Amino acid sequence: MSVDSLIASRAYAGAGVPTEGQSPVAGEAKIKDNSFGDMLSGMVEDAIETGKKSEALSSASLSNEADVIDVVTAISAAEATLETVVAVRDKVIQAYDSIIRMPI
């Protein structure tokens, strides 16, 4: 197996996509059902966890218990997560408005 295919198989395994010899359900830890609501719920839980981690590292840095690079990385991850949540929220609102405007 080449290095590229090994990296790809690890990425698929981390993303929950089943690889050869793996059952389709093995990678799905947070999504119990394949519904859109469960997916959104899992994403929101991940976003909240990312925010909590960045807050914990920020408060730890005030007492010199955390490295500055770790704090900046955590804050950047929290910022990217927040931007993603806002973008998804905007798209959901836009879709809702489009559905409301549809003629019956």
C-alpha positions as CSV (number, residue, x, y, z in Angstrom):
1,M,0.0,0.0,0.0
2,S,1.5,3.4,-1.0
3,V,1.7,6.3,1.4
4,D,-1.0,8.3,-0.4
5,S,-3.5,5.4,-0.3
6,L,-2.7,4.9,3.4
7,I,-3.3,8.6,4.1
8,A,-6.6,8.4,2.1
9,S,-7.8,5.3,4.0
10,R,-7.1,6.9,7.3
11,A,-9.0,10.1,6.2
12,Y,-11.9,8.0,5.1
13,A,-11.9,6.1,8.4
14,G,-11.8,9.3,10.3
15,A,-14.7,10.7,8.3
16,G,-16.9,7.7,9.0
17,V,-16.8,6.4,5.4
18,P,-16.5,2.6,5.5
19,T,-13.4,1.0,3.9
20,E,-12.9,-2.6,2.8
21,G,-13.8,-5.1,5.4
22,Q,-15.5,-2.5,7.6
23,S,-19.2,-2.5,8.2
24,P,-21.1,0.6,7.1
25,V,-22.1,1.4,10.6
26,A,-18.6,1.1,12.2
27,G,-17.6,4.7,11.6
28,E,-20.8,6.3,12.8
29,A,-20.4,7.1,16.4
30,K,-22.5,10.2,16.8
31,I,-25.1,9.8,14.0
32,K,-27.4,7.1,15.2
33,D,-29.9,7.6,12.4
34,N,-29.2,8.9,9.0
35,S,-31.5,11.9,9.5
36,F,-30.7,15.5,8.8
37,G,-31.6,16.5,12.4
38,D,-29.2,14.0,13.9
39,M,-26.4,15.3,11.7
40,L,-27.1,18.9,12.7
41,S,-27.4,17.9,16.3
42,G,-24.0,16.2,16.1
43,M,-22.5,19.3,14.4
44,V,-23.8,21.6,17.1
45,E,-22.5,19.4,19.9
46,D,-19.0,19.5,18.2
47,A,-19.2,23.2,17.9
48,I,-20.1,23.6,21.5
49,E,-17.2,21.3,22.5
50,T,-14.8,23.3,20.4
51,G,-15.9,26.5,22.1
52,K,-15.5,25.0,25.5
53,K,-12.0,23.7,24.7
54,S,-10.9,27.2,23.5
55,E,-12.3,28.9,26.6
56,A,-10.5,26.4,28.8
57,L,-7.2,27.0,27.1
58,S,-7.7,30.7,27.2
59,S,-8.3,30.7,30.9
60,A,-5.4,28.4,31.4
61,S,-3.2,30.8,29.5
62,L,-4.0,33.5,32.0
63,S,-2.3,31.5,34.7
64,N,0.6,30.5,32.4
65,E,-0.5,26.9,32.3
66,A,-1.1,26.7,28.5
67,D,1.2,27.4,25.6
68,V,0.4,30.5,23.5
69,I,0.4,28.5,20.2
70,D,-2.2,26.0,21.6
71,V,-4.4,28.9,22.7
72,V,-4.2,30.6,19.2
73,T,-4.9,27.3,17.5
74,A,-7.9,26.6,19.7
75,I,-9.3,30.1,19.2
76,S,-8.8,29.8,15.4
77,A,-10.6,26.5,15.4
78,A,-13.5,28.0,17.5
79,E,-13.7,30.9,15.1
80,A,-13.8,28.7,12.1
81,T,-16.5,26.6,13.7
82,L,-18.6,29.6,14.6
83,E,-18.3,30.9,11.0
84,T,-19.5,27.5,9.8
85,V,-22.4,27.4,12.2
86,V,-23.5,30.9,11.1
87,A,-23.2,30.0,7.4
88,V,-25.3,26.9,7.9
89,R,-27.9,28.9,9.9
90,D,-28.1,31.5,7.1
91,K,-28.6,28.7,4.5
92,V,-31.4,27.1,6.6
93,I,-33.1,30.5,7.0
94,Q,-32.7,31.1,3.2
95,A,-34.2,27.7,2.5
96,Y,-37.1,28.3,4.9
97,D,-37.9,31.6,3.2
98,S,-37.8,30.0,-0.2
99,I,-40.3,27.3,1.0
100,I,-42.6,29.9,2.5
101,R,-42.7,31.9,-0.8
102,M,-43.6,28.8,-2.9
103,P,-47.1,29.0,-4.3
104,I,-49.5,26.3,-3.2
